Amino acid sequence: MKIAIMTDTSAGMTPTEAIARQVTLLAAPIMFGNRQYHEYQDLTPADYYRLLRLTKSTKLIPTAPQLSMQTVQTTCDDLAAQGVTDVIVIGPASGISGFINTLSSYAETITSLHVWPWDSRGILTVMGDQVRLAAALAERGADVQTILGRLATLRQTMHVGFAVDSIKPLLRTGEVNPGHGPSGAQLLAGKPLLVFEPDGKIRVAGSALRLKNALGDLLDLLAPDVAVQPTLKATILNADQPELAQQWLMAAHDRFPQTSFDVALIGPSFGVHVGDGAMGLAWGQDYRELLDPATAD
């Protein structure tokens, strides 16, 4: 048995990191009008947010089409030619993408190897750390069931929330149900707070008047988990807001000094959902704790 790990760039993983971790990385497509780009290939986060701001007056709305099954099929056939017998495909939460559900139906038509679809029930770091765990375990010779079991353990500890300038992109794509959570008037009054539920769907959790207040609300959500496990790994997520991200980072460190915080960008494939100016917080168990301590990297 030879196991490969496949994901796409919505995991927040760059091609350089994917190569280093022996992860098969598919570039998520992004559409601006009639032009298609591919995340991290010909559209960096900086390029995406610059385009977004330049086209704001034209009301050109970017979208993130689902990866095609033909792309997955071709990639699986290439892996099989390299001796791979099983591939675990880790995708974004089903609440924002139909990719994993589509793949689950399509997988039986891929005969060159065995495909194991896995819903990360998250995005960016939440998804990326599941990829990192799976890749490290595969490198150490773990079998498919062991990897999936560890992924399930990690996924149960992971959470992500966002503060956005506008909820309109999510309402337009149907990823947020306006009939749940605060009223429309409340949402328009400030910065909507969004959280991923355990099933991977997005819920409106409230609204903050300013982003500074939004950080406090997100850290309040983190607090119960820190009380149980102070050494959680957490990430400040930002839509090309480097200065604000550093302010959030310092404030988070001040409140929870025992928790490890870092900073990561919200890439184009999720940026189309949350828009310019979004900020977020992701946290969970450090995936390295689920590896053999003697070999953890």
C-alpha atoms as an extended CHARMM CRD file, in Angstrom:
* protein
*
       297  EXT
         1         1  MET       CA              0.0000000000        0.0000000000        0.0000000000  PROA      1               0.0000000000
         2         2  LYS       CA              1.2810000000        3.4350000000       -0.9750000000  PROA      2               0.0000000000
         3         3  ILE       CA             -0.8010000000        6.3730000000        0.2890000000  PROA      3               0.0000000000
         4         4  ALA       CA             -0.8910000000        9.8830000000       -1.1500000000  PROA      4               0.0000000000
         5         5  ILE       CA             -2.5280000000       12.9650000000        0.3440000000  PROA      5               0.0000000000
         6         6  MET       CA             -4.3560000000       15.3410000000       -1.9930000000  PROA      6               0.0000000000
         7         7  THR       CA             -5.8770000000       18.7340000000       -1.2340000000  PROA      7               0.0000000000
         8         8  ASP       CA             -6.4140000000       22.1010000000       -2.8560000000  PROA      8               0.0000000000
         9         9  THR       CA             -5.0880000000       25.5600000000       -2.1650000000  PROA      9               0.0000000000
        10        10  SER       CA             -8.0930000000       26.5490000000       -0.0300000000  PROA      10              0.0000000000
        11        11  ALA       CA             -6.1300000000       24.7620000000        2.7230000000  PROA      11              0.0000000000
        12        12  GLY       CA             -3.8640000000       27.8110000000        2.7800000000  PROA      12              0.0000000000
        13        13  MET       CA             -0.9230000000       25.6640000000        1.6780000000  PROA      13              0.0000000000
        14        14  THR       CA              1.5410000000       27.0360000000       -0.8520000000  PROA      14              0.0000000000
        15        15  PRO       CA              3.0840000000       24.9050000000       -3.6140000000  PROA      15              0.0000000000
        16        16  THR       CA              6.4660000000       25.1560000000       -1.8930000000  PROA      16              0.0000000000
        17        17  GLU       CA              5.1140000000       23.7230000000        1.3540000000  PROA      17              0.0000000000
        18        18  ALA       CA              3.1600000000       21.0400000000       -0.4930000000  PROA      18              0.0000000000
        19        19  ILE       CA              6.2960000000       19.8250000000       -2.2420000000  PROA      19              0.0000000000
        20        20  ALA       CA              8.2070000000       19.7470000000        1.0420000000  PROA      20              0.0000000000
        21        21  ARG       CA              5.4380000000       17.6920000000        2.6890000000  PROA      21              0.0000000000
        22        22  GLN       CA              4.8660000000       15.4650000000       -0.3690000000  PROA      22              0.0000000000
        23        23  VAL       CA              1.2700000000       16.6430000000       -0.6810000000  PROA      23              0.0000000000
        24        24  THR       CA             -0.4920000000       16.6510000000       -4.0530000000  PROA      24              0.0000000000
        25        25  LEU       CA             -1.8370000000       20.2020000000       -4.2670000000  PROA      25              0.0000000000
        26        26  LEU       CA             -4.5310000000       21.2450000000       -6.7340000000  PROA      26              0.0000000000
        27        27  ALA       CA             -4.8720000000       24.9440000000       -7.5610000000  PROA      27              0.0000000000
        28        28  ALA       CA             -8.3780000000       26.2140000000       -6.7990000000  PROA      28              0.0000000000
        29        29  PRO       CA             -9.9160000000       28.1180000000       -9.7480000000  PROA      29              0.0000000000
        30        30  ILE       CA            -11.0400000000       31.7340000000       -9.3210000000  PROA      30              0.0000000000
        31        31  MET       CA            -13.2320000000       33.5440000000      -11.8420000000  PROA      31              0.0000000000
        32        32  PHE       CA            -13.1470000000       37.3210000000      -12.4250000000  PROA      32              0.0000000000
        33        33  GLY       CA            -15.7780000000       37.9050000000      -15.0660000000  PROA      33              0.0000000000
        34        34  ASN       CA            -14.8960000000       35.6350000000      -17.9880000000  PROA      34              0.0000000000
        35        35  ARG       CA            -11.2740000000       35.1900000000      -16.9580000000  PROA      35              0.0000000000
        36        36  GLN       CA            -10.1610000000       32.2050000000      -14.9150000000  PROA      36              0.0000000000
        37        37  TYR       CA             -7.1800000000       32.2660000000      -12.5660000000  PROA      37              0.0000000000
        38        38  HSD       CA             -5.6680000000       29.5890000000      -10.3570000000  PROA      38              0.0000000000
        39        39  GLU       CA             -4.8310000000       30.2700000000       -6.7240000000  PROA      39              0.0000000000
        40        40  TYR       CA             -1.1000000000       30.5410000000       -6.0190000000  PROA      40              0.0000000000
        41        41  GLN       CA             -0.2940000000       29.6950000000       -9.6620000000  PROA      41              0.0000000000
        42        42  ASP       CA             -1.2220000000       32.9140000000      -11.4420000000  PROA      42              0.0000000000
        43        43  LEU       CA             -3.1350000000       34.6820000000       -8.6510000000  PROA      43              0.0000000000
        44        44  THR       CA             -1.4560000000       35.4260000000       -5.3340000000  PROA      44              0.0000000000
        45        45  PRO       CA             -3.4990000000       36.7390000000       -2.3910000000  PROA      45              0.0000000000
        46        46  ALA       CA             -1.9990000000       40.2040000000       -2.9480000000  PROA      46              0.0000000000
        47        47  ASP       CA             -2.9700000000       40.0750000000       -6.6420000000  PROA      47              0.0000000000
        48        48  TYR       CA             -6.4830000000       38.9440000000       -5.7710000000  PROA      48              0.0000000000
        49        49  TYR       CA             -7.2030000000       41.7200000000       -3.2660000000  PROA      49              0.0000000000
        50        50  ARG       CA             -5.7130000000       44.3200000000       -5.6140000000  PROA      50              0.0000000000
        51        51  LEU       CA             -8.0170000000       43.1090000000       -8.4110000000  PROA      51              0.0000000000
        52        52  LEU       CA            -10.9400000000       43.0740000000       -5.9910000000  PROA      52              0.0000000000
        53        53  ARG       CA            -10.3690000000       46.7040000000       -5.0540000000  PROA      53              0.0000000000
        54        54  LEU       CA             -9.7660000000       47.8090000000       -8.6540000000  PROA      54              0.0000000000
        55        55  THR       CA            -12.9900000000       46.1920000000       -9.8830000000  PROA      55              0.0000000000
        56        56  LYS       CA            -15.1860000000       47.3150000000       -6.9660000000  PROA      56              0.0000000000
        57        57  SER       CA            -16.6320000000       50.2010000000       -8.9530000000  PROA      57              0.0000000000
        58        58  THR       CA            -17.5560000000       47.8710000000      -11.8310000000  PROA      58              0.0000000000
        59        59  LYS       CA            -19.4350000000       45.5290000000       -9.5010000000  PROA      59              0.0000000000
        60        60  LEU       CA            -17.5330000000       42.5800000000      -10.9900000000  PROA      60              0.0000000000
        61        61  ILE       CA            -18.0830000000       39.7580000000       -8.5140000000  PROA      61              0.0000000000
        62        62  PRO       CA            -15.3830000000       37.0540000000       -8.2630000000  PROA      62              0.0000000000
        63        63  THR       CA            -16.4290000000       33.4410000000       -7.8030000000  PROA      63              0.0000000000
        64        64  ALA       CA            -14.6800000000       30.2020000000       -6.8710000000  PROA      64              0.0000000000
        65        65  PRO       CA            -15.8870000000       27.3700000000       -9.1180000000  PROA      65              0.0000000000
        66        66  GLN       CA            -15.6260000000       23.8300000000       -7.8420000000  PROA      66              0.0000000000
        67        67  LEU       CA            -12.5860000000       21.8420000000       -8.9340000000  PROA      67              0.0000000000
        68        68  SER       CA            -13.5460000000       19.6110000000      -11.8400000000  PROA      68              0.0000000000
        69        69  MET       CA            -13.7480000000       15.8690000000      -11.4030000000  PROA      69              0.0000000000
        70        70  GLN       CA            -11.7060000000       15.5280000000      -14.5940000000  PROA      70              0.0000000000
        71        71  THR       CA             -8.8440000000       17.3210000000      -12.8550000000  PROA      71              0.0000000000
        72        72  VAL       CA             -9.1090000000       14.9080000000       -9.9220000000  PROA      72              0.0000000000
        73        73  GLN       CA             -9.3490000000       11.9160000000      -12.2840000000  PROA      73              0.0000000000
        74        74  THR       CA             -6.2310000000       12.9330000000      -14.1990000000  PROA      74              0.0000000000
        75        75  THR       CA             -4.2960000000       13.5940000000      -11.0030000000  PROA      75              0.0000000000
        76        76  CYS       CA             -5.3270000000       10.2190000000       -9.5510000000  PROA      76              0.0000000000
        77        77  ASP       CA             -4.2340000000        8.4410000000      -12.7260000000  PROA      77              0.0000000000
        78        78  ASP       CA             -0.8560000000       10.1900000000      -12.5270000000  PROA      78              0.0000000000
        79        79  LEU       CA             -0.4610000000        9.1180000000       -8.8850000000  PROA      79              0.0000000000
        80        80  ALA       CA             -1.3970000000        5.5350000000       -9.7450000000  PROA      80              0.0000000000
        81        81  ALA       CA              1.3100000000        5.5170000000      -12.4220000000  PROA      81              0.0000000000
        82        82  GLN       CA              3.7600000000        6.3700000000       -9.6160000000  PROA      82              0.0000000000
        83        83  GLY       CA              2.6640000000        3.3320000000       -7.6190000000  PROA      83              0.0000000000
        84        84  VAL       CA              0.1000000000        5.0070000000       -5.3400000000  PROA      84              0.0000000000
        85        85  THR       CA             -2.6940000000        2.6230000000       -4.3080000000  PROA      85              0.0000000000
        86        86  ASP       CA             -4.7710000000        4.9320000000       -2.0670000000  PROA      86              0.0000000000
        87        87  VAL       CA             -5.3020000000        8.6800000000       -1.9940000000  PROA      87              0.0000000000
        88        88  ILE       CA             -6.9330000000       10.6120000000        0.8520000000  PROA      88              0.0000000000
        89        89  VAL       CA             -8.5010000000       13.7570000000       -0.5990000000  PROA      89              0.0000000000
        90        90  ILE       CA             -8.9940000000       16.4730000000        2.0410000000  PROA      90              0.0000000000
        91        91  GLY       CA            -11.4320000000       19.1670000000        0.9550000000  PROA      91              0.0000000000
        92        92  PRO       CA            -13.0350000000       22.3470000000        2.2940000000  PROA      92              0.0000000000
        93        93  ALA       CA            -16.1180000000       22.2650000000        4.4930000000  PROA      93              0.0000000000
        94        94  SER       CA            -19.2280000000       21.0560000000        2.7050000000  PROA      94              0.0000000000
        95        95  GLY       CA            -20.9210000000       24.1800000000        4.0470000000  PROA      95              0.0000000000
        96        96  ILE       CA            -19.0130000000       26.3280000000        1.5390000000  PROA      96              0.0000000000
        97        97  SER       CA            -18.1510000000       23.8400000000       -1.2080000000  PROA      97              0.0000000000
        98        98  GLY       CA            -19.8260000000       20.8710000000       -2.8340000000  PROA      98              0.0000000000
        99        99  PHE       CA            -16.4620000000       19.3950000000       -3.8010000000  PROA      99              0.0000000000
       100       100  ILE       CA            -16.2920000000       16.5450000000       -1.2790000000  PROA      100             0.0000000000
       101       101  ASN       CA            -19.9210000000       15.5580000000       -1.8010000000  PROA      101             0.0000000000
       102       102  THR       CA            -19.3850000000       15.5030000000       -5.5580000000  PROA      102             0.0000000000
       103       103  LEU       CA            -16.1730000000       13.5200000000       -5.1790000000  PROA      103             0.0000000000
       104       104  SER       CA            -17.8630000000       11.0100000000       -2.8710000000  PROA      104             0.0000000000
       105       105  SER       CA            -20.3300000000       10.2390000000       -5.6620000000  PROA      105             0.0000000000
       106       106  TYR       CA            -17.6820000000       10.2710000000       -8.3770000000  PROA      106             0.0000000000
       107       107  ALA       CA            -14.9860000000        8.2780000000       -6.5480000000  PROA      107             0.0000000000
       108       108  GLU       CA            -16.2900000000        4.8660000000       -7.5830000000  PROA      108             0.0000000000
       109       109  THR       CA            -15.6360000000        5.7360000000      -11.2240000000  PROA      109             0.0000000000
       110       110  ILE       CA            -11.9220000000        6.2260000000      -10.4790000000  PROA      110             0.0000000000
       111       111  THR       CA            -10.4880000000        2.7400000000      -10.9150000000  PROA      111             0.0000000000
       112       112  SER       CA             -6.7530000000        3.4700000000      -11.0430000000  PROA      112             0.0000000000
       113       113  LEU       CA             -6.5540000000        3.6620000000       -7.2380000000  PROA      113             0.0000000000
       114       114  HSD       CA             -8.7680000000        3.8890000000       -4.1560000000  PROA      114             0.0000000000
       115       115  VAL       CA            -10.0700000000        7.3770000000       -3.3170000000  PROA      115             0.0000000000
       116       116  TRP       CA            -10.9210000000        8.3510000000        0.2680000000  PROA      116             0.0000000000
       117       117  PRO       CA            -12.7890000000       11.7140000000        0.3670000000  PROA      117             0.0000000000
       118       118  TRP       CA            -12.4530000000       13.6360000000        3.6410000000  PROA      118             0.0000000000
       119       119  ASP       CA            -14.5090000000       16.6640000000        4.6360000000  PROA      119             0.0000000000
       120       120  SER       CA            -12.2750000000       18.8900000000        6.7780000000  PROA      120             0.0000000000
       121       121  ARG       CA            -15.4100000000       20.7810000000        7.9430000000  PROA      121             0.0000000000
       122       122  GLY       CA            -13.2830000000       23.9020000000        7.8780000000  PROA      122             0.0000000000
       123       123  ILE       CA            -11.0960000000       26.0620000000        5.6900000000  PROA      123             0.0000000000
       124       124  LEU       CA             -7.5790000000       27.5330000000        5.6090000000  PROA      124             0.0000000000
       125       125  THR       CA             -5.5740000000       26.5470000000        8.7280000000  PROA      125             0.0000000000
       126       126  VAL       CA             -8.2760000000       24.1890000000        9.9980000000  PROA      126             0.0000000000
       127       127  MET       CA             -8.1110000000       22.3190000000        6.7040000000  PROA      127             0.0000000000
       128       128  GLY       CA             -4.3750000000       22.7790000000        6.2620000000  PROA      128             0.0000000000
       129       129  ASP       CA             -3.4380000000       21.2740000000        9.6170000000  PROA      129             0.0000000000
       130       130  GLN       CA             -5.4920000000       18.1920000000        8.7790000000  PROA      130             0.0000000000
       131       131  VAL       CA             -3.4820000000       17.9240000000        5.5570000000  PROA      131             0.0000000000
       132       132  ARG       CA             -0.2200000000       18.3180000000        7.4740000000  PROA      132             0.0000000000
       133       133  LEU       CA             -1.2190000000       15.6060000000        9.9310000000  PROA      133             0.0000000000
       134       134  ALA       CA             -2.2660000000       13.1900000000        7.1870000000  PROA      134             0.0000000000
       135       135  ALA       CA              0.9120000000       13.7960000000        5.1990000000  PROA      135             0.0000000000
       136       136  ALA       CA              3.1530000000       13.2810000000        8.2210000000  PROA      136             0.0000000000
       137       137  LEU       CA              1.3740000000       10.0570000000        9.1590000000  PROA      137             0.0000000000
       138       138  ALA       CA              1.5390000000        8.7430000000        5.5920000000  PROA      138             0.0000000000
       139       139  GLU       CA              5.2580000000        9.4820000000        5.4950000000  PROA      139             0.0000000000
       140       140  ARG       CA              5.6630000000        7.4630000000        8.7040000000  PROA      140             0.0000000000
       141       141  GLY       CA              3.9120000000        4.4680000000        7.1640000000  PROA      141             0.0000000000
       142       142  ALA       CA              0.4800000000        4.7090000000        8.8170000000  PROA      142             0.0000000000
       143       143  ASP       CA             -2.3730000000        2.9270000000        7.0470000000  PROA      143             0.0000000000
       144       144  VAL       CA             -5.5130000000        4.6340000000        5.7410000000  PROA      144             0.0000000000
       145       145  GLN       CA             -7.7140000000        3.7960000000        8.7300000000  PROA      145             0.0000000000
       146       146  THR       CA             -5.1240000000        5.0770000000       11.1980000000  PROA      146             0.0000000000
       147       147  ILE       CA             -4.8190000000        8.3430000000        9.2720000000  PROA      147             0.0000000000
       148       148  LEU       CA             -8.5870000000        8.8120000000        9.0580000000  PROA      148             0.0000000000
       149       149  GLY       CA             -8.9300000000        8.0640000000       12.7700000000  PROA      149             0.0000000000
       150       150  ARG       CA             -6.3310000000       10.6810000000       13.7000000000  PROA      150             0.0000000000
       151       151  LEU       CA             -7.9660000000       13.1850000000       11.3420000000  PROA      151             0.0000000000
       152       152  ALA       CA            -11.2950000000       12.6290000000       13.0910000000  PROA      152             0.0000000000
       153       153  THR       CA             -9.6470000000       13.2640000000       16.4590000000  PROA      153             0.0000000000
       154       154  LEU       CA             -8.0420000000       16.4920000000       15.2520000000  PROA      154             0.0000000000
       155       155  ARG       CA            -11.1630000000       17.7020000000       13.4500000000  PROA      155             0.0000000000
       156       156  GLN       CA            -13.2160000000       17.4800000000       16.6480000000  PROA      156             0.0000000000
       157       157  THR       CA            -10.9360000000       20.0540000000       18.3110000000  PROA      157             0.0000000000
       158       158  MET       CA            -10.8980000000       22.5700000000       15.4640000000  PROA      158             0.0000000000
       159       159  HSD       CA            -12.8910000000       25.7970000000       15.2080000000  PROA      159             0.0000000000
       160       160  VAL       CA            -12.8750000000       28.8640000000       13.0080000000  PROA      160             0.0000000000
       161       161  GLY       CA            -14.7360000000       32.1750000000       13.1210000000  PROA      161             0.0000000000
       162       162  PHE       CA            -14.6880000000       35.3350000000       11.0260000000  PROA      162             0.0000000000
       163       163  ALA       CA            -15.6710000000       38.9800000000       11.1700000000  PROA      163             0.0000000000
       164       164  VAL       CA            -16.6400000000       40.3800000000        7.7700000000  PROA      164             0.0000000000
       165       165  ASP       CA            -17.4360000000       43.8200000000        6.4120000000  PROA      165             0.0000000000
       166       166  SER       CA            -20.4520000000       42.4930000000        4.5390000000  PROA      166             0.0000000000
       167       167  ILE       CA            -22.4390000000       39.2880000000        4.6190000000  PROA      167             0.0000000000
       168       168  LYS       CA            -23.7800000000       39.8640000000        1.1090000000  PROA      168             0.0000000000
       169       169  PRO       CA            -21.3820000000       37.4590000000       -0.6980000000  PROA      169             0.0000000000
       170       170  LEU       CA            -22.4030000000       34.5930000000        1.6040000000  PROA      170             0.0000000000
       171       171  LEU       CA            -26.0950000000       35.4150000000        1.3220000000  PROA      171             0.0000000000
       172       172  ARG       CA            -25.7710000000       35.5570000000       -2.4560000000  PROA      172             0.0000000000
       173       173  THR       CA            -24.1830000000       32.1150000000       -2.6650000000  PROA      173             0.0000000000
       174       174  GLY       CA            -26.5440000000       30.5990000000       -0.1090000000  PROA      174             0.0000000000
       175       175  GLU       CA            -23.8240000000       29.6230000000        2.3600000000  PROA      175             0.0000000000
       176       176  VAL       CA            -25.5240000000       31.5340000000        5.1730000000  PROA      176             0.0000000000
       177       177  ASN       CA            -29.2160000000       31.1750000000        5.9200000000  PROA      177             0.0000000000
       178       178  PRO       CA            -30.6300000000       34.6490000000        6.6660000000  PROA      178             0.0000000000
       179       179  GLY       CA            -33.4480000000       33.0350000000        8.6320000000  PROA      179             0.0000000000
       180       180  HSD       CA            -31.0560000000       31.9910000000       11.3900000000  PROA      180             0.0000000000
       181       181  GLY       CA            -29.1130000000       34.1430000000       13.8140000000  PROA      181             0.0000000000
       182       182  PRO       CA            -29.4530000000       37.8970000000       14.3310000000  PROA      182             0.0000000000
       183       183  SER       CA            -31.8980000000       39.9900000000       12.3430000000  PROA      183             0.0000000000
       184       184  GLY       CA            -30.8930000000       41.7820000000        9.1700000000  PROA      184             0.0000000000
       185       185  ALA       CA            -30.9760000000       45.1090000000       10.9980000000  PROA      185             0.0000000000
       186       186  GLN       CA            -28.4610000000       43.8310000000       13.5400000000  PROA      186             0.0000000000
       187       187  LEU       CA            -26.1590000000       42.5410000000       10.8040000000  PROA      187             0.0000000000
       188       188  LEU       CA            -26.1910000000       45.8450000000        8.9660000000  PROA      188             0.0000000000
       189       189  ALA       CA            -25.2840000000       47.6830000000       12.1760000000  PROA      189             0.0000000000
       190       190  GLY       CA            -21.7260000000       46.3580000000       12.3720000000  PROA      190             0.0000000000
       191       191  LYS       CA            -19.3340000000       43.5640000000       11.4830000000  PROA      191             0.0000000000
       192       192  PRO       CA            -21.1570000000       40.2100000000       11.1550000000  PROA      192             0.0000000000
       193       193  LEU       CA            -19.5400000000       37.3360000000       13.0770000000  PROA      193             0.0000000000
       194       194  LEU       CA            -19.5810000000       33.9570000000       11.3520000000  PROA      194             0.0000000000
       195       195  VAL       CA            -18.5790000000       30.5900000000       12.7920000000  PROA      195             0.0000000000
       196       196  PHE       CA            -18.2670000000       27.1290000000       11.3030000000  PROA      196             0.0000000000
       197       197  GLU       CA            -20.5230000000       24.6120000000       13.0170000000  PROA      197             0.0000000000
       198       198  PRO       CA            -19.2620000000       21.0580000000       13.7760000000  PROA      198             0.0000000000
       199       199  ASP       CA            -21.0080000000       19.8420000000       10.6040000000  PROA      199             0.0000000000
       200       200  GLY       CA            -19.0800000000       22.3430000000        8.4730000000  PROA      200             0.0000000000
       201       201  LYS       CA            -21.9370000000       24.7670000000        7.8540000000  PROA      201             0.0000000000
       202       202  ILE       CA            -21.6310000000       28.4960000000        8.5440000000  PROA      202             0.0000000000
       203       203  ARG       CA            -23.7190000000       30.1490000000       11.2340000000  PROA      203             0.0000000000
       204       204  VAL       CA            -24.1430000000       33.8480000000       11.9740000000  PROA      204             0.0000000000
       205       205  ALA       CA            -23.0340000000       34.1670000000       15.6040000000  PROA      205             0.0000000000
       206       206  GLY       CA            -23.6260000000       37.8670000000       16.1450000000  PROA      206             0.0000000000
       207       207  SER       CA            -22.3770000000       41.2750000000       15.1200000000  PROA      207             0.0000000000
       208       208  ALA       CA            -19.6470000000       43.5680000000       16.4330000000  PROA      208             0.0000000000
       209       209  LEU       CA            -19.5740000000       47.3420000000       16.0180000000  PROA      209             0.0000000000
       210       210  ARG       CA            -15.8190000000       47.3580000000       15.2930000000  PROA      210             0.0000000000
       211       211  LEU       CA            -13.1640000000       44.7960000000       14.4010000000  PROA      211             0.0000000000
       212       212  LYS       CA            -11.5280000000       45.3650000000       17.7980000000  PROA      212             0.0000000000
       213       213  ASN       CA            -14.7430000000       44.1470000000       19.4320000000  PROA      213             0.0000000000
       214       214  ALA       CA            -14.8970000000       41.2520000000       16.9730000000  PROA      214             0.0000000000
       215       215  LEU       CA            -11.5370000000       39.9770000000       18.1990000000  PROA      215             0.0000000000
       216       216  GLY       CA            -12.8280000000       40.0190000000       21.7750000000  PROA      216             0.0000000000
       217       217  ASP       CA            -15.8920000000       38.0230000000       20.7270000000  PROA      217             0.0000000000
       218       218  LEU       CA            -13.7710000000       35.4460000000       18.8960000000  PROA      218             0.0000000000
       219       219  LEU       CA            -11.3780000000       35.1410000000       21.8400000000  PROA      219             0.0000000000
       220       220  ASP       CA            -14.4140000000       34.5760000000       24.0760000000  PROA      220             0.0000000000
       221       221  LEU       CA            -15.2620000000       31.5790000000       21.8730000000  PROA      221             0.0000000000
       222       222  LEU       CA            -11.6850000000       30.3370000000       22.2290000000  PROA      222             0.0000000000
       223       223  ALA       CA            -11.6170000000       30.7480000000       26.0300000000  PROA      223             0.0000000000
       224       224  PRO       CA            -13.4400000000       27.5120000000       27.0300000000  PROA      224             0.0000000000
       225       225  ASP       CA            -11.0280000000       25.4170000000       24.9600000000  PROA      225             0.0000000000
       226       226  VAL       CA             -7.9810000000       27.2220000000       26.3810000000  PROA      226             0.0000000000
       227       227  ALA       CA             -9.2740000000       26.4820000000       29.8860000000  PROA      227             0.0000000000
       228       228  VAL       CA             -9.1260000000       22.7690000000       29.0840000000  PROA      228             0.0000000000
       229       229  GLN       CA             -5.9740000000       22.8030000000       26.9610000000  PROA      229             0.0000000000
       230       230  PRO       CA             -3.8330000000       25.9630000000       27.3150000000  PROA      230             0.0000000000
       231       231  THR       CA             -1.3450000000       24.7890000000       24.6530000000  PROA      231             0.0000000000
       232       232  LEU       CA             -3.7870000000       25.0220000000       21.7620000000  PROA      232             0.0000000000
       233       233  LYS       CA             -2.5360000000       26.1950000000       18.3560000000  PROA      233             0.0000000000
       234       234  ALA       CA             -4.3490000000       29.2800000000       17.0340000000  PROA      234             0.0000000000
       235       235  THR       CA             -4.0650000000       31.3910000000       13.8860000000  PROA      235             0.0000000000
       236       236  ILE       CA             -5.0740000000       34.9830000000       13.1460000000  PROA      236             0.0000000000
       237       237  LEU       CA             -6.5120000000       34.9970000000        9.6200000000  PROA      237             0.0000000000
       238       238  ASN       CA             -6.5940000000       38.1600000000        7.5350000000  PROA      238             0.0000000000
       239       239  ALA       CA             -7.7290000000       39.3000000000        4.0980000000  PROA      239             0.0000000000
       240       240  ASP       CA             -4.5900000000       41.2530000000        3.2200000000  PROA      240             0.0000000000
       241       241  GLN       CA             -4.6940000000       43.2930000000        6.4460000000  PROA      241             0.0000000000
       242       242  PRO       CA             -1.0990000000       42.9110000000        7.7400000000  PROA      242             0.0000000000
       243       243  GLU       CA             -1.1400000000       45.7780000000       10.2570000000  PROA      243             0.0000000000
       244       244  LEU       CA             -4.4660000000       44.8060000000       11.7600000000  PROA      244             0.0000000000
       245       245  ALA       CA             -3.3550000000       41.1660000000       11.8790000000  PROA      245             0.0000000000
       246       246  GLN       CA             -0.3360000000       42.1520000000       13.9840000000  PROA      246             0.0000000000
       247       247  GLN       CA             -2.5790000000       44.1680000000       16.3240000000  PROA      247             0.0000000000
       248       248  TRP       CA             -4.8540000000       41.1560000000       16.7520000000  PROA      248             0.0000000000
       249       249  LEU       CA             -1.8420000000       38.9170000000       17.2900000000  PROA      249             0.0000000000
       250       250  MET       CA             -0.4860000000       41.0570000000       20.1280000000  PROA      250             0.0000000000
       251       251  ALA       CA             -3.9000000000       41.3500000000       21.7710000000  PROA      251             0.0000000000
       252       252  ALA       CA             -4.4690000000       37.6000000000       21.5420000000  PROA      252             0.0000000000
       253       253  HSD       CA             -1.0210000000       36.8910000000       23.0440000000  PROA      253             0.0000000000
       254       254  ASP       CA             -1.7680000000       39.2780000000       25.9060000000  PROA      254             0.0000000000
       255       255  ARG       CA             -5.0000000000       37.5050000000       26.7690000000  PROA      255             0.0000000000
       256       256  PHE       CA             -3.7990000000       33.9060000000       26.2960000000  PROA      256             0.0000000000
       257       257  PRO       CA              0.0070000000       33.8730000000       26.7300000000  PROA      257             0.0000000000
       258       258  GLN       CA              0.2040000000       30.0620000000       26.9040000000  PROA      258             0.0000000000
       259       259  THR       CA             -1.5040000000       29.5940000000       23.5510000000  PROA      259             0.0000000000
       260       260  SER       CA              0.5960000000       29.5310000000       20.3810000000  PROA      260             0.0000000000
       261       261  PHE       CA             -0.6570000000       32.1590000000       17.8920000000  PROA      261             0.0000000000
       262       262  ASP       CA              0.4980000000       32.7700000000       14.3440000000  PROA      262             0.0000000000
       263       263  VAL       CA             -0.7860000000       34.7070000000       11.3250000000  PROA      263             0.0000000000
       264       264  ALA       CA             -2.0030000000       33.4960000000        7.9250000000  PROA      264             0.0000000000
       265       265  LEU       CA             -3.6210000000       35.0510000000        4.8760000000  PROA      265             0.0000000000
       266       266  ILE       CA             -7.1690000000       34.4290000000        3.7050000000  PROA      266             0.0000000000
       267       267  GLY       CA             -6.4560000000       33.3270000000        0.1460000000  PROA      267             0.0000000000
       268       268  PRO       CA             -8.5860000000       34.0290000000       -2.9310000000  PROA      268             0.0000000000
       269       269  SER       CA            -10.6220000000       30.8140000000       -2.8250000000  PROA      269             0.0000000000
       270       270  PHE       CA            -12.1100000000       31.7630000000        0.5520000000  PROA      270             0.0000000000
       271       271  GLY       CA            -11.7400000000       35.4870000000        0.0190000000  PROA      271             0.0000000000
       272       272  VAL       CA            -14.5550000000       35.3220000000       -2.5590000000  PROA      272             0.0000000000
       273       273  HSD       CA            -16.8550000000       34.2390000000        0.2870000000  PROA      273             0.0000000000
       274       274  VAL       CA            -15.8580000000       36.7040000000        3.0070000000  PROA      274             0.0000000000
       275       275  GLY       CA            -14.7050000000       39.7050000000        0.9880000000  PROA      275             0.0000000000
       276       276  ASP       CA            -12.0760000000       42.3790000000        1.4610000000  PROA      276             0.0000000000
       277       277  GLY       CA            -11.2810000000       43.3920000000        5.0350000000  PROA      277             0.0000000000
       278       278  ALA       CA            -12.2990000000       40.1020000000        6.6650000000  PROA      278             0.0000000000
       279       279  MET       CA            -10.4980000000       38.9100000000        9.7910000000  PROA      279             0.0000000000
       280       280  GLY       CA            -10.6860000000       35.5390000000       11.4780000000  PROA      280             0.0000000000
       281       281  LEU       CA             -9.4610000000       33.2320000000       14.2080000000  PROA      281             0.0000000000
       282       282  ALA       CA             -8.8730000000       29.4940000000       13.8370000000  PROA      282             0.0000000000
       283       283  TRP       CA             -7.8140000000       27.1480000000       16.6090000000  PROA      283             0.0000000000
       284       284  GLY       CA             -7.5120000000       23.5470000000       17.6680000000  PROA      284             0.0000000000
       285       285  GLN       CA             -5.1660000000       20.9130000000       18.9870000000  PROA      285             0.0000000000
       286       286  ASP       CA             -1.6330000000       21.1220000000       17.6210000000  PROA      286             0.0000000000
       287       287  TYR       CA             -1.5970000000       18.3940000000       14.9690000000  PROA      287             0.0000000000
       288       288  ARG       CA              1.9460000000       17.4330000000       15.9700000000  PROA      288             0.0000000000
       289       289  GLU       CA              0.6020000000       16.1030000000       19.2530000000  PROA      289             0.0000000000
       290       290  LEU       CA             -1.1170000000       13.3590000000       17.2340000000  PROA      290             0.0000000000
       291       291  LEU       CA              2.1980000000       12.1360000000       15.8390000000  PROA      291             0.0000000000
       292       292  ASP       CA              4.7370000000        9.9580000000       17.5740000000  PROA      292             0.0000000000
       293       293  PRO       CA              6.5570000000       12.4910000000       19.8190000000  PROA      293             0.0000000000
       294       294  ALA       CA              9.8610000000       10.9320000000       18.8420000000  PROA      294             0.0000000000
       295       295  THR       CA              9.2830000000       11.7470000000       15.1640000000  PROA      295             0.0000000000
       296       296  ALA       CA              7.0600000000       14.8540000000       15.2470000000  PROA      296             0.0000000000
       297       297  ASP       CA              8.3360000000       17.7190000000       13.1130000000  PROA      297             0.0000000000
